[in-house]
Amino acid sequence: MTLTRTSLEGLARRVAESGLTAAAPGDLDVLAETAEVIGLNPVLAEVLVDPSEPIVARERAFSLIACAVSGQVRGGVALAA
């Protein structure tokens, strides 16, 4: 998955409507890798992709990462992890 504004919005919409289980694990991995690339706390990324973490913690990590990453992607411009 190449992370663009459109792909991030689509992922966020799926998660908002159906929870993290609606996201493909690969999509969450790309988001987590991107979070690390832009300098977010790596613990957030670890929590996001760890299915043994409480779902509320994973959802919070998703929210924080998605907000931070959304400021880094513009229109069709990809942000590579």
C-alpha positions in Angstrom: 0.0 0.0 0.0 1.3 3.4 -0.9 0.1 5.9 1.6 -1.7 8.9 0.0 -4.3 11.2 1.4 -7.0 9.1 -0.4 -5.7 5.7 0.9 -5.4 7.1 4.4 -8.9 8.5 4.3 -10.3 5.2 3.0 -8.5 3.3 5.8 -9.8 5.7 8.4 -13.4 5.4 7.1 -13.2 1.6 7.2 -11.9 1.7 10.8 -14.5 4.2 11.8 -17.3 2.2 10.4 -16.2 -1.4 11.3 -13.3 -1.1 13.8 -9.7 -2.1 13.3 -10.6 -5.6 12.2 -11.8 -4.0 8.9 -8.2 -2.9 8.1 -5.9 -5.3 6.4 -2.9 -6.1 8.6 -0.7 -4.9 5.8 -2.4 -1.5 5.8 -1.8 -1.2 9.6 1.8 -2.2 9.1 2.3 0.5 6.4 0.7 3.1 8.7 2.9 2.0 11.6 6.1 2.1 9.5 5.1 5.6 8.2 4.6 6.7 11.8 8.1 5.7 12.6 9.5 7.4 9.5 7.9 10.7 10.5 9.3 10.4 14.0 6.3 9.4 16.1 6.9 7.5 19.2 7.6 3.9 18.1 5.5 2.6 21.0 2.4 3.9 19.2 3.3 1.9 16.1 3.9 -1.2 18.2 0.6 -0.9 20.0 -1.3 -0.4 16.7 -0.1 -3.6 15.1 -0.1 -5.9 18.2 -3.3 -7.9 18.3 -2.6 -8.8 21.9 -3.0 -5.2 23.0 -6.4 -4.0 24.2 -8.6 -2.9 21.3 -9.1 0.5 22.9 -5.3 1.1 23.1 -4.9 0.0 19.5 -7.8 2.4 18.4 -6.2 5.3 20.2 -2.9 4.6 18.6 -4.6 4.5 15.2 -6.2 7.8 15.9 -3.0 9.5 17.0 -1.0 8.1 14.1 -3.6 8.8 11.5 -3.9 12.4 12.6 -0.1 12.9 12.6 0.4 11.2 9.2 -2.5 13.0 7.6 -0.5 16.2 8.0 2.3 14.7 6.0 0.4 13.5 3.0 -1.1 15.8 0.4 -3.6 14.9 -2.3 -2.1 12.3 -4.5 1.4 12.6 -3.1 2.6 9.4 -1.6 4.5 9.1 1.7 6.7 6.1 1.5 7.4 4.1 4.6 
